[in-house]
Amino acid sequence: MGSLRKYNKKTLLVTAVVFCLCSLSLVSSHSRKFTTPTVTRLTDQFSKIAIESGFSRRFGAHNIVVNGSLAKLTLDKSSGAGLVSKNKYQYGFFSARLKLPAGFASGVVVAFYLSNAESYPKNHDEIDIELLGRSRRDDWTIQTNVYANGSTRTGREEKFYFWFDPTQSFHDYTLIWNSHHTVFLIDNIPVRQFPNRGAFTSAYPSKPMSLYATVWDGSEWATKGGKYPVNYKYGPFVASVADVELSGCSVSDSSSTGSRPCTKSGGSVSSLDPVDGQDFATLSKTQINAMDWARRKLMFYSYCSDKSRYKVMPAEC
């Protein structure tokens, strides 16, 4: 979960899936050869914004450096760092190109997420992409999660290996959230879809949320369930955020690039509208096949398969 309570180091129970390997070499999914699926580059269809126009400094201002569409967020012994969108959104397309800290970064968490925890502390919603720092043996991993109405006791984590080195160059991390579904995408490849139907509906985020980009100390849980905390002798840890795209309906201010009021004014809706457009209501066949590839090849944990964690599985499982 990407909310500020984690930055304050409150304990979050996370079940780690540990893969036992005989070799002492680094576990690296991106060192293996993958033929990645060809998908539509949704990130080419939306405008990018300057960091200062779309975000405010939420915490660790002294560890944030902004230059146009690029921000560098630093975690050191003094603090982590976080940006928060100036507007709150009720659905939309949210994307950024991220480059993760290089080297030994156990316990470090880089998060790109939507949350309304500050507005609804007792019943907040949240949609997370969290990138969990590497230990000496294991590379960075991707964790996705969904919360609704304060249901933090029921973690809905799914975890994936990377198929590339996220520390060497920038890559796209994207959230699509609308009344139909929530989709998590990495380099435009869907890795997870959380539909707003059936048993999923009770756990579906529905209240306006802000967008956050943060780096912080997740020593208590992030790497191997807290086995490997942050070692600051390898710091500082710098996460770079660039080419942010915010396209959706804003409940606070529709003047920002890419946003519009949430009340429809009539007329036709573009198929590329991420809130109401038909192209964003369902995944295409190509996207479904790409998501199947990611989940077969790279997913190593799903809460729906964790019978030791849940005596009674969540309803949607």
CORRA-V624145 format. One record per pair of residues at least 12 apart in sequence whose C-alpha atoms are under 7 Angstrom apart, sorted by the first residue. I is the first residue (numbers start at 1). J is the second residue. D is the distance in Angstrom with one decimal. If there is no record, write none. Layout:
i-><I;I>
j-><J;J>
d-><D;D>
This chain:
i-><1;1;2;2;2;2;3;3;6;7;7;9;9;11;12;14;14;15;16;16;17;25;26;26;26;27;27;27;28;28;29;29;29;30;30;30;30;34;37;39;39;39;39;41;42;46;47;47;48;48;48;49;49;49;49;49;50;50;51;51;51;51;54;54;54;55;55;55;55;56;56;56;56;57;57;57;58;58;58;59;59;60;60;60;60;61;63;64;69;69;70;70;70;71;71;71;72;72;72;72;73;73;73;73;74;74;74;74;74;75;75;75;75;75;76;76;76;76;77;80;80;80;81;81;81;82;82;82;82;83;83;83;84;84;84;84;85;85;85;87;87;87;87;88;88;88;88;88;88;89;89;89;89;89;89;89;90;90;90;90;90;90;90;91;91;91;91;91;92;92;92;92;92;92;92;92;93;93;93;93;93;93;93;94;94;94;94;94;94;95;95;95;95;95;95;95;96;96;96;96;96;96;96;96;97;97;97;97;97;97;97;97;98;98;98;98;98;98;99;99;99;99;99;99;99;99;100;100;100;100;101;101;101;101;102;104;104;104;104;105;105;105;105;106;106;106;106;106;106;106;107;107;107;107;107;107;107;107;107;108;108;108;108;108;108;109;109;109;109;109;109;109;109;109;110;110;110;110;110;110;111;111;111;111;111;111;112;112;112;112;112;112;113;113;113;113;113;113;114;114;114;114;114;114;114;115;115;115;115;116;116;116;122;123;123;124;124;124;125;125;125;125;125;125;126;126;126;126;127;127;127;128;128;128;129;129;129;130;130;130;131;132;132;133;135;141;141;141;141;142;142;142;142;143;143;143;143;144;144;144;145;145;147;147;148;148;148;156;157;157;158;158;158;159;159;159;159;160;160;160;161;161;171;172;172;172;173;173;173;174;178;179;180;180;180;181;181;181;181;182;182;189;189;190;190;190;191;191;191;192;199;199;200;215;217;246;246;247;248;248;248;249;249;250;304>
j-><128;145;111;113;128;130;115;117;218;216;217;218;220;220;221;221;225;225;224;225;301;137;136;137;138;137;138;139;138;139;161;162;163;162;163;164;165;163;290;188;189;286;287;188;188;245;245;258;243;244;245;69;243;244;245;257;68;69;68;69;70;71;85;86;256;83;84;85;86;83;84;85;86;82;83;84;82;83;84;81;82;79;80;81;82;81;81;81;242;243;241;242;243;240;241;242;238;239;240;241;215;238;239;240;215;236;237;238;239;215;216;236;237;238;232;235;236;237;232;215;216;217;214;215;216;212;213;214;215;212;213;214;210;211;212;213;210;211;212;210;250;252;253;208;209;210;250;251;252;208;209;210;248;249;250;251;207;208;209;249;250;251;262;177;178;248;249;275;176;177;178;247;248;249;274;275;175;176;177;246;247;248;274;174;175;176;245;246;247;172;173;174;175;244;245;246;172;173;174;241;242;243;244;245;170;171;172;173;241;242;243;244;170;171;172;240;241;242;166;167;169;170;171;239;240;241;166;167;239;240;167;237;238;239;167;134;135;136;234;133;134;135;230;133;134;135;223;228;229;230;133;217;218;219;222;223;228;229;230;132;133;216;217;218;230;130;131;132;133;215;216;217;218;222;130;131;132;214;215;216;129;130;131;213;214;215;128;129;130;212;213;214;127;128;129;211;212;213;126;127;128;209;210;211;212;127;209;210;211;208;209;210;150;149;150;148;149;150;147;148;149;150;205;207;146;147;148;205;145;146;147;144;145;146;143;144;145;142;143;144;143;222;223;223;228;159;160;161;162;159;160;161;162;157;158;159;160;157;158;159;157;158;203;205;203;204;205;303;302;303;301;302;303;299;300;301;302;298;299;300;298;299;187;186;187;188;185;186;187;186;275;196;195;196;281;193;194;195;196;194;195;290;291;287;290;291;291;294;295;291;315;316;316;239;230;258;259;259;260;274;275;261;262;262;317>
d-><6.0;6.5;5.9;6.3;6.0;6.8;6.9;6.9;6.9;5.8;6.4;6.9;7.0;6.5;6.7;6.6;6.2;6.7;5.8;5.6;6.5;6.5;6.8;4.3;5.8;5.6;4.8;6.3;6.7;5.8;6.2;6.1;5.7;6.0;4.3;4.4;5.9;6.9;5.5;6.9;6.6;6.5;6.4;5.7;6.4;6.5;6.1;6.8;5.3;5.4;4.8;6.3;6.6;5.8;6.2;6.9;5.2;4.3;6.2;5.2;6.7;6.9;5.6;5.7;7.0;6.0;5.3;4.2;5.1;5.7;5.4;6.2;6.1;6.2;4.7;6.4;5.3;5.1;5.7;5.4;5.2;5.8;5.7;4.3;6.5;6.6;5.8;6.4;5.5;5.6;5.7;4.4;6.9;5.8;5.1;6.4;6.4;5.8;4.5;6.3;6.5;5.6;5.2;6.2;6.8;6.5;5.5;4.4;6.4;6.2;6.0;5.9;5.1;6.5;6.8;6.3;4.9;6.6;6.7;5.6;4.6;6.9;5.7;5.5;6.6;7.0;5.7;4.1;6.4;5.5;5.2;6.2;6.6;5.7;4.5;6.7;5.7;5.2;6.4;6.5;6.3;5.6;6.1;5.9;5.1;4.6;5.7;5.7;5.9;5.1;5.3;6.2;6.8;5.7;4.4;5.7;6.7;4.5;6.6;5.7;6.3;6.5;7.0;5.0;4.6;5.9;6.2;5.8;6.0;5.5;6.2;5.5;3.7;6.3;5.3;5.3;6.1;4.8;6.6;6.0;5.1;6.0;5.8;5.7;5.2;6.4;5.6;4.9;6.6;6.8;5.6;4.2;6.3;5.6;5.0;6.8;5.7;5.6;6.6;6.5;5.9;5.6;4.3;6.3;5.5;5.0;4.4;6.2;5.9;5.0;5.9;6.9;5.1;5.5;6.5;5.6;4.8;6.4;6.0;5.5;5.8;4.7;6.7;5.9;5.1;6.8;5.8;4.6;4.9;6.6;5.8;5.4;5.2;5.4;5.2;6.1;6.1;6.5;6.5;4.9;5.2;6.4;6.6;4.7;4.8;4.7;5.8;5.8;5.9;5.3;5.7;6.1;5.0;4.3;5.2;5.2;6.2;4.7;4.5;6.2;4.8;6.1;5.3;5.7;6.2;6.6;5.7;5.0;6.0;5.6;5.5;6.3;5.9;6.9;5.9;5.1;6.8;5.7;4.4;6.7;5.8;4.4;6.1;5.7;5.2;6.3;6.4;5.3;6.4;5.7;4.7;6.7;5.6;4.4;5.7;5.8;5.3;6.7;5.5;5.1;6.5;5.7;5.5;4.5;6.2;6.6;4.9;5.5;6.7;6.8;4.7;6.2;5.9;4.1;3.7;6.2;5.0;4.7;5.2;4.2;5.6;6.3;5.2;6.8;5.7;4.9;6.5;6.7;5.9;4.7;6.5;5.4;5.0;6.4;5.9;4.8;6.9;6.0;5.0;6.3;6.2;5.9;6.5;6.5;6.9;7.0;5.9;5.1;6.3;5.5;5.0;6.3;7.0;6.5;5.8;4.5;6.5;5.5;5.4;6.4;4.6;6.6;6.5;6.6;5.1;5.6;4.7;5.6;6.2;5.7;5.4;4.4;6.4;5.7;5.9;5.0;6.6;5.2;4.2;5.7;5.1;6.4;6.0;5.7;4.5;6.9;6.0;4.8;6.3;6.4;5.3;6.7;6.3;5.4;5.6;6.8;5.6;4.1;5.1;5.0;6.2;6.2;6.6;6.5;6.6;4.9;5.0;5.6;6.4;6.8;5.8;4.7;5.4;6.9;6.7;5.9;6.9;5.2;6.4;6.5;6.1;5.2;4.7;6.0;5.3>
